[in-house]
Amino acid sequence: QDNSTSQIQAELVYKTDVVYAWVEVGQDFDLDKLSASIDHFSQKSYPAERAFFGSELSPGIDDDPRIHILHTAKTGSGVAGYYSSADEQSRLANQYSNEKEMFYISLTWLNSMGDYETYETVLAHEFQHMIHWANDRNEETWVNEGLSEFAQEVAGYDPDTGFAGSFSQSPDTQLNTWNETTGNNGDHYGSAYLFMAYFAQRFGPALTQALVADPANGQRGFDDVLAGAGQALDFNGLFADWVVANYVDDPNALGLDGVYGYRKFEQRAPFLDNTLDKYPVA
């Protein structure tokens, strides 16, 4: 959380053809539940996300196709998990690199919560970050986080509409910015998630994967992939459709499948501060 580093001892407690699962020595954990979740990630989430978003670096810096998941009590407060691209670098470039494709899970969070399905959605979230870094290393935060929120749907879980509800209470939240204040980003996560879910609903895995791989960032990336697919729509037009979809939320409106609403869930109606029906607007 404060960008400090520490060294810990961890033991390999479980592995599959996809994952090495590590746990900090001396920490309590439930091996049966953890291994069942790792199995589910390996068999379901991992192949589904690779098919939808693309591949992580494999075999990567450690010349091993498996990814590493470290469960530790030292992630910092308020953190469920995170991915760090620093571990993809050689120690010649970053002395603190673990030189592995890996991400981290907070044991403090996991043990206090005890909800291993939510744990699995965090694995899906962080894996998308790993994939995205391998394909486009400097993507704008809102695109990357929006796709990671959407990743749990790709992995087969129900949509998590909690952040979407936060956005509906603050619908004037700017989509393509990100609040730098730690812990105050619920409405930003919500807007980014909804936009990426909407994009994937309209254009499917092929264009979503193209977006992940496109070297242009933010709005320019959307313009690139839409133009490349022969779509008459650009980012501005897509954004305008999305704004209407958030208000109307009827995927069958005007006989246009999925243009003006969400198919998989009902979005909470946005909070209306005022209604204007005359020009000029002052």
Stockholm file with secondary structure:
# STOCKHOLM 1.0

chainA/1-282         QDNSTSQIQAELVYKTDVVYAWVEVGQDFDLDKLSASIDHFSQKSYPAERAFFGSELSPGIDDDPRIHILHTAKTGSGVAGYYSSADEQSRLANQYSNEKEMFYISLTWLNSMGDYETYETVLAHEFQHMIHWANDRNEETWVNEGLSEFAQEVAGYDPDTGFAGSFSQSPDTQLNTWNETTGNNGDHYGSAYLFMAYFAQRFGPALTQALVADPANGQRGFDDVLAGAGQALDFNGLFADWVVANYVDDPNALGLDGVYGYRKFEQRAPFLDNTLDKYPVA
#=GR chainA/1-282 SS CCSCCCCCCEEEEEECSSEEEEEETTCCCCHHHHHHHHHHIIIIIHHHHHHHHCCCCSSTTTTCSSEEEEEESCSCTTCSEEECGGGGSCTTTCTTCCCSSEEEEEHHHHHHHCCHHHHHHHHHHHHHHHHHHHHCTTCCHHHHHHHHHHHHHHTTCCCCCHHHHHHHHSTTCCTTCCCCSTTCCHHHHHHHHHHHHHHHHHHHHHHHHHHHHCSSCTHHHHHHHHHHTTCSCCHHHHHHHHHHHHHHCCTTGGGCTTTSSCSSSCCCCCCCSCCCCSSSCC
#=GC SS_cons         CCSCCCCCCEEEEEECSSEEEEEETTCCCCHHHHHHHHHHIIIIIHHHHHHHHCCCCSSTTTTCSSEEEEEESCSCTTCSEEECGGGGSCTTTCTTCCCSSEEEEEHHHHHHHCCHHHHHHHHHHHHHHHHHHHHCTTCCHHHHHHHHHHHHHHTTCCCCCHHHHHHHHSTTCCTTCCCCSTTCCHHHHHHHHHHHHHHHHHHHHHHHHHHHHCSSCTHHHHHHHHHHTTCSCCHHHHHHHHHHHHHHCCTTGGGCTTTSSCSSSCCCCCCCSCCCCSSSCC
//
